[in-house]
Amino acid sequence: MVGHTDSPAICVVGAGIVGASAALHLARLGATKVTVVDAGEPLAGTTPAGAGFVAAFAADTNRRLHPDCVPLETYGVDFYTDLDARGHDIDFSARGNLVLALTPEKYSWLQAGLLEHPARLPGTRAVTPEEINGLTSGAVNTDKVAGGVLMPEGIQVTTGKAVLAMLEELRAADADLRFSTAVTGILRDADGRVTGVTTTQGDISADVVILACGAWVNDLLTPLGQQLPLVPVVATRMVSADVGVPADLPTIQCPELGLWIRELHGAWSWGVGSAYRRASLLEGVDTSIGRPVAAELIEAQQAAQPQVAEVFPTLAGQAAVTTIQGMPVYSADGNLYAGAVPSAPGLFALSGDNESGVTHGPGMGRLVAEMVLGHEPFVSPTSFRLDRTDPADFVDEDAVVAVMAGDRVADALD
Ligand SMILES: Cc1cc2nc3c(=O)[nH]c(=O)nc-3n(C[C@H](O)[C@H](O)[C@H](O)COP(=O)(O)OP(=O)(O)OC[C@H]3O[C@@H](n4cnc5c(N)ncnc54)[C@H](O)[C@@H]3O)c2cc1C
């Protein structure tokens, strides 16, 4: 909390889904001096690459998210539902999230993991191939499927449109939005307290600075002697031509194929784990602020397509109309960071999205806004503290990767 009676000057660094959410929640809680600074133009970073799945992913044994994330996830569902209800076009659809198993063994594994998860949401249920046929209007070749689990809370949005809607609301709330302005450092007084930021367009004074700069957060933390144990990973999404995919499909995941897939305007929007790779291992790929282009991952996804098309037949032979890549960041313990930077009073950071920033962005933004403005946090901030991990345990990225052995994305890391 800041010791001001009037509204503190707050600078949010990053206008992706996480930074836009933080700024919007600050404005909604009454902050009147909110500046959002982004190195690029709107939608410059990872967010538009996001596939727009939103569900209670912390209630899934396939993820290492802390159970405290579940209230952030259900808040994310509510937040986008409200954004849609208030007339923003975000391609909103509420059809649940369906996790498919191809073999009876995996079906048992899925049921044990999801149906017996202590944090599962009401209504989570096993579904037979016949039910899957109905749920997907015949878009899935159920001869290849042993069963699935439906997470009924799942929704889907177009991530870029959601950010643009938030920026529109921020403009209406008189927030100061500055694009093509890279933050180059954090200003502090003699006591180490934050006083603003230096940027490529001059200094900005602020009582509070919130870093929401995605995969590049450590660029600004390292000079302060602080570093979060994170691994940026390049991930790939492809969108096919309109092949008449039914619009009423749930979002779909299939762990055996390393697959996530959904309908988007009659097309398939999809990605596979084999088209993910630790960014630092990709030679010749520019991973500076923006979005990378990694040809080898595009080829890897194309190579996986025939196998995916055995289960989703209308994807067979379809060239990608759009290919978009981005850099989610994975944390050592698989959980999010949302909290104060211990060594710099007035500085906060939101990071470690673990490829779920669309889902958690609204909740992370609400949580940090409540902390900054001294409101009672809607969820305990303890699990998300930055000092829960000791930097001394993670001298470099390899040390982070070492503790991630067995993680669902481990294959992408070495
Ligand atoms: C292929 C793919 C599929 C995904 N699918 C899903 C999904 O279905 N569901 C889900 O929940 N998540 C998904 N994700 C993850 C999700 O997209 C990310 O977690 C989320 O977009 C991260 O948002 P962000 O705001 O942290 O980062 P970004 O969108 O990258 O925003 C960070 C911003 O900070 C700016 N910035 C960085 N450094 C500076 C600086 N020094 N000065 C000023 N500005 C700076 C950048 O320009 C950028 O605009 C997916 C990601 C990918 C790549």
The ligand as an ORCA input file, in Angstrom:
! r2SCAN-3c Opt
* xyz 0 1
  C       0.860    -20.091    -28.787
  C       0.361    -19.622    -27.460
  C      -0.852    -20.080    -26.976
  C      -1.310    -19.635    -25.733
  N      -2.542    -20.006    -25.314
  C      -3.026    -19.543    -24.146
  C      -4.334    -19.881    -23.713
  O      -5.071    -20.559    -24.424
  N      -4.752    -19.451    -22.503
  C      -3.970    -18.690    -21.685
  O      -4.398    -18.354    -20.580
  N      -2.737    -18.320    -22.090
  C      -2.257    -18.723    -23.289
  N      -1.011    -18.361    -23.707
  C      -0.198    -17.537    -22.815
  C      -0.565    -16.087    -22.897
  O      -0.651    -15.659    -24.231
  C       0.474    -15.285    -22.130
  O       0.583    -15.801    -20.821
  C       0.082    -13.823    -22.027
  O      -0.207    -13.296    -23.281
  C       1.208    -13.025    -21.396
  O       0.760    -11.694    -21.318
  P       1.724    -10.567    -20.820
  O       0.922     -9.336    -20.726
  O       2.461    -11.041    -19.611
  O       2.851    -10.481    -21.945
  P       2.887     -9.651    -23.315
  O       1.654     -9.783    -24.092
  O       4.173    -10.036    -23.978
  O       2.964     -8.162    -22.836
  C       4.156     -7.625    -22.310
  C       4.319     -6.245    -22.905
  O       5.422     -5.626    -22.257
  C       6.084     -4.829    -23.214
  N       7.442     -4.607    -22.704
  C       8.391     -5.523    -22.429
  N       9.486     -4.926    -21.949
  C       9.218     -3.611    -21.921
  C       9.952     -2.467    -21.536
  N      11.219     -2.550    -21.088
  N       9.389     -1.246    -21.663
  C       8.101     -1.123    -22.113
  N       7.366     -2.180    -22.493
  C       7.915     -3.398    -22.392
  C       6.006     -5.631    -24.499
  O       6.119     -4.785    -25.637
  C       4.635     -6.289    -24.400
  O       3.640     -5.562    -25.096
  C      -0.525    -18.761    -24.948
  C       0.684    -18.289    -25.452
  C       1.120    -18.696    -26.703
  C       2.393    -18.116    -27.243
*
